[in-house]
Amino acid sequence: MEENKTANDIQQTERTVNPYSAQAVKRALGRKRFGELLILFVFMLFFYGPLIHAFMLAFANVYAQGDVIPSEWGFHWWGYVLGQQNVPKAILNSFLFAFCSTGLSLLICIPAAYVLARFKFKGRKLIMFSFLIGNAFPKIGMYTAIGIIYYKIGLMGTFLGVLLIHMLGTTMEMIWLPAGAFRSVPKHQEEAARDAGAGPVRTFFSVTLPIAWPGIVVAAMHAFIGSLGESVGTLLVGLPQWRTMMTEMYGVILDFPATAGAVFAVIIVIPNMFLLWIMRKYVSADTMAKGFKMG
Amino acid sequence: MKTTKKSNWKTTLFIIGALTPAMLVSLGLVVYPMINQVIRSFKDPKSGAFTFDNYVYLFTNKLSSNAIWYTVVVSILTVILSIAIAYLLAMFLRFSNSKISKTIGNLYLIPRFIPSLVAVYAMKTIIADSGLLNRISLLFPENSPLYNYKPGMLYNMKGILFMNCWFNIPFATMIIVAALAGISESVVESAQDVGAGKLLIFFKIILPLSYKDVLIAATFVFMSNISSFTTPYLIGANFPQMLGVYLRKQFGNGKYEIAAATSVVIFVLCSISAIVYLYTNMKEQAWEEN
């Protein structure tokens, strides 16, 4: 349908008129408007329909076979889910891993990102590529590979073992995104600060960091959300000692009634949406896409 | 390591110091396990002797050989579907200034922040044979063809592809939107001024300026789908299985050598697309430089 819209554009827009001008838009309003509304409708139905539906189910006390709208609303399943003995601990664990892995990867990755963005040396691209492998290559393959080593060195089911798995998922974005951000800091601004007598550390914290901030914030948010959402790796190396919300979710999906799963899904999504809302001004296609390109 | 600028030992030390922790993580969590996995895949489970048996088993066993083909087919179809739709969506977002396009522009990235498990679960409540679609269809009169419509999407390829589109279209759109944003309006306008039609502008200006990023998006989509686990685990069939599900099963059964060989196969499949990625990323820059 997008194609039709483009075709309409060709016919309805005269070449001499700027197609982005208000007049042109107005002229094409009828059919174009309809086409755009259709796009919006399909988009919302496909991407948000399932989420909204799950949200609705979370507040359904009774959702019998054949009901479109639940016949009784309430918080019955919330009590049920939160009353499960593993659940509060799992929620706590999820945040514990998310905070630790985000903090640790910031500490490790930011210096590396800065160096990779600012210095030119032999093997730079090779190093950047090595981080790509960890992220882009099959997670499940990496997890099993690490799992086998964990068995040998006794990291299976330990806090450190699970923490490292969580970091694996975010290392690339934690390096590539901030590296992209550091690269976009104009060099002459840093040089000007240096000329004015600021030391390298002060230049970094008062010139470079403030400009590169959005990229770093987005990376940290990715790391945090990624860690909260990590399921497969924890499932493989953490269970049964370390359970997170995500590993519990597998069981909930498979064993519990749909409404209990919905409650769990909402609990899991709340922190993500909260973070996203706080950081909304930093989240743009431009900042995030930088994390997937080599500079 | 040497800097191209004025090189002194302090800078070198700084570079090494800043890179070492990250490199250690990468070596310990990526490189070493991978090498270990490759070696293990050539070992006999009992004697530890060198053998090709694990690979022979993978490619001759019905379940695993089917899994390999099925995974490749699903991944390629996912790439084609999601890139095509994402390109159209990105064009709409870039070249339309309407309120609707801005609304979608604000909303399309949010699914990227929904944990995959939650998304699969939510989709399942819609497309399951007793899900929302079916429940809505029960509202139709009993003799209408729509009555008691069963989507039939769970536990087969359709469901996996549907879900993969949900996951990959926002990502691919994000990469392509960023690329299209780099095409300045004045270039498009000046082409229009000299009389170029929309199709001509697309093929002569927009596509050449964005195909690299399209390839980057395709690479990442392909790689993440080759190894996808959550989606096929929860809405895929038992046969044919996707490689991620098969791998988990072998690992769970303690068949580490078969699991190793399976992940090497996944690595190799990913390498093919990684080469495409590297080639497009570095055509203009030699490995040594920069």
Interface residues (C-beta under 8 A of the other chain):
Chain A: E2 E3 K5 T6 D9 I10 R15 N18 P19 Y20 V25 K32 R33 E36 L37 I39 L40 F43 M44 F46 F47 Y48 G49 P50 L51 H53 A54 L57 Q65 G66 D67 V68 L107 I108 C109 P111 A112 Y114 V115 L116 F119 K120 F121 K122 G123 R124 K125 L126 I127 F129 S130 F131 L132 I133 G134 A136 F137 P138 K139 I140 G141 M142 T144 A145 I146 G147 I148 I149 L164 M167 L168 T171 I175 I225 L228 G229 S231 V232 L236 M246 M249 Y250 I253 A258 G261 A262 A265 I268 V269 N272 M273 L275 L276 V283 A285 D286 M288 A289 K290 F292 K293 M294
Chain B: M1 K2 T3 T4 K5 T11 F14 I15 G17 A18 L19 P21 A22 M23 V25 S26 G28 L29 V30 V31 Y32 P33 M34 N36 Q37 R40 L88 L89 M91 F92 F95 S96 N97 S98 I100 S101 T103 I104 L107 Y108 L109 I110 P111 R112 F113 I114 P115 S116 L117 V118 A119 V120 Y121 A122 M123 K124 T125 I126 S130 L132 R135 I136 L138 L139 C165 W166 P170 T173 M174 I175 V177 A178 A179 A181 E185 E189 Q192 D193 G195 G197 K198 L199 D213 I216 A217 T219 F220 M223 S224 I226 S227 F229 T230 L234 G244 L247 R248 F251 Y256 A259 A260 T262 S263 V264 I266 F267 C270 A274 L278 N281 M282 Q285 W287 E288 N290
